[in-house]
Amino acid sequence: MEDKIEKTEELLTHKKNAALRIIRLYQRLPKSGECQVIGKQLLKSGTSMAANYRSACRARSKAEFFSKICIVVEETDETIFWIELLAEAKLIPEAKIRSLHDETIELLSIFSATRKTISRQTYKK
C-alpha cells in the first residue's frame, strides 16, 4: 500500500513538474500570433493534464477514476500534438523541446497503460 501511495505521489510531482516546464516554455515563446495561439493551447492542455491527474487520484470510485484517467490521457496526447506542431512549424527549435516531448510521451504511456488496466478490471465479461 505504501508503494502505491509513493508511486502516486511521484507521478503527481512528475505531472506538476511537466506542467511547470510547459508554463516556462510558453513564457519564452516568440510573441508572434501563431506562437501565441499554439502556446495558449499547449498551456491549457499541459496544465490540465496535471490538474486532472490530481483529480483522478482523489476519485471516489473506480468508475470516476477511469473517467478522469481518460481525460488525462486525452489532455496528455493533445499536449504532445501542440509540442510537435511548434517544432514542425519551426516556431521553436526542436532541440529546445525534445526532452519535454519525450517526457510527455513517457507520461502518455504510463497513463494509457493505467487506463487499459482499469478498463480490463472494471469491464471484464
C-alpha positions in Angstrom: 0.0 0.0 0.0 2.8 2.4 0.9 4.5 1.7 -2.5 1.2 2.6 -4.3 1.0 5.9 -2.3 4.6 6.7 -3.1 4.2 5.9 -6.8 1.0 8.1 -6.9 2.9 11.0 -5.1 5.8 10.5 -7.5 3.5 10.8 -10.5 1.8 13.8 -9.1 5.1 15.5 -8.7 6.2 14.4 -12.2 3.0 15.8 -13.8 3.2 19.1 -11.9 6.9 19.5 -13.0 5.9 18.8 -16.6 3.2 21.5 -16.3 5.7 23.9 -14.8 8.0 23.2 -17.8 5.2 24.0 -20.2 4.4 27.3 -18.4 8.1 28.3 -18.7 8.1 27.3 -22.4 5.0 29.4 -23.0 6.7 32.4 -21.3 9.7 32.0 -23.7 7.7 31.7 -26.9 8.1 34.4 -29.5 5.2 36.9 -29.4 4.1 36.2 -33.0 0.4 35.4 -33.4 0.7 31.8 -34.4 3.1 31.1 -31.4 0.7 32.7 -29.0 -2.3 30.7 -30.3 -0.5 27.4 -30.2 1.2 28.3 -27.0 -2.1 29.0 -25.3 -3.4 25.6 -26.5 -0.3 24.0 -25.1 -0.6 25.9 -21.9 -4.2 24.8 -21.4 -3.7 21.1 -22.2 -0.3 20.8 -20.4 -1.7 22.3 -17.1 -4.9 20.4 -17.5 -3.2 17.0 -17.7 -1.6 17.7 -14.3 -4.8 19.0 -12.7 -6.9 16.2 -14.0 -4.4 13.6 -12.8 -4.5 15.1 -9.3 -8.3 15.0 -9.5 -8.2 11.3 -10.6 -6.1 10.5 -7.5 -9.0 11.8 -5.4 -11.7 9.9 -7.2 -14.5 8.4 -5.1 -14.9 5.2 -7.2 -13.3 3.1 -9.9 -15.7 4.5 -12.4 -14.8 8.1 -11.5 -11.1 7.3 -11.6 -11.5 5.7 -15.0 -13.3 8.7 -16.3 -10.7 11.1 -15.1 -7.8 9.0 -16.3 -9.4 9.0 -19.8 -9.3 12.9 -19.6 -5.7 12.8 -18.5 -4.8 10.6 -21.5 -6.7 12.9 -23.8 -5.0 16.1 -22.4 -1.6 14.5 -22.5 -2.0 13.4 -26.1 -3.1 16.9 -27.0 -0.1 18.3 -25.3 2.2 16.1 -27.4 0.4 17.4 -30.5 1.0 21.1 -29.7 4.7 20.4 -28.8 5.1 18.6 -32.1 3.3 21.4 -34.0 5.6 24.0 -32.5 8.6 22.0 -33.7 7.3 21.0 -37.1 6.2 24.6 -37.9 9.7 25.6 -36.9 8.3 28.1 -34.4 10.8 26.8 -31.8 13.9 24.7 -32.3 13.1 21.0 -31.8 16.2 20.6 -29.7 14.8 23.0 -27.1 11.6 21.0 -26.6 12.9 17.4 -27.3 13.2 16.5 -23.6 9.7 17.9 -22.8 8.3 16.0 -25.8 10.0 12.8 -24.6 8.8 13.2 -21.1 5.2 13.9 -22.2 5.3 10.7 -24.4 6.5 8.7 -21.4 3.7 10.1 -19.3 1.2 9.2 -22.0 2.5 5.7 -22.0 2.0 5.4 -18.2 -1.5 6.8 -18.2 -2.6 4.8 -21.3 -1.4 1.6 -19.6 -3.3 2.7 -16.4 -6.5 3.3 -18.4 -6.1 -0.1 -20.1 -5.6 -1.9 -16.8 -8.6 -0.2 -15.2 -10.7 -0.9 -18.2 -9.9 -4.6 -18.1 -10.6 -4.8 -14.4 -13.8 -2.8 -14.5 -15.4 -4.1 -17.7 -14.5 -7.8 -17.7 -17.1 -10.0 -19.1 
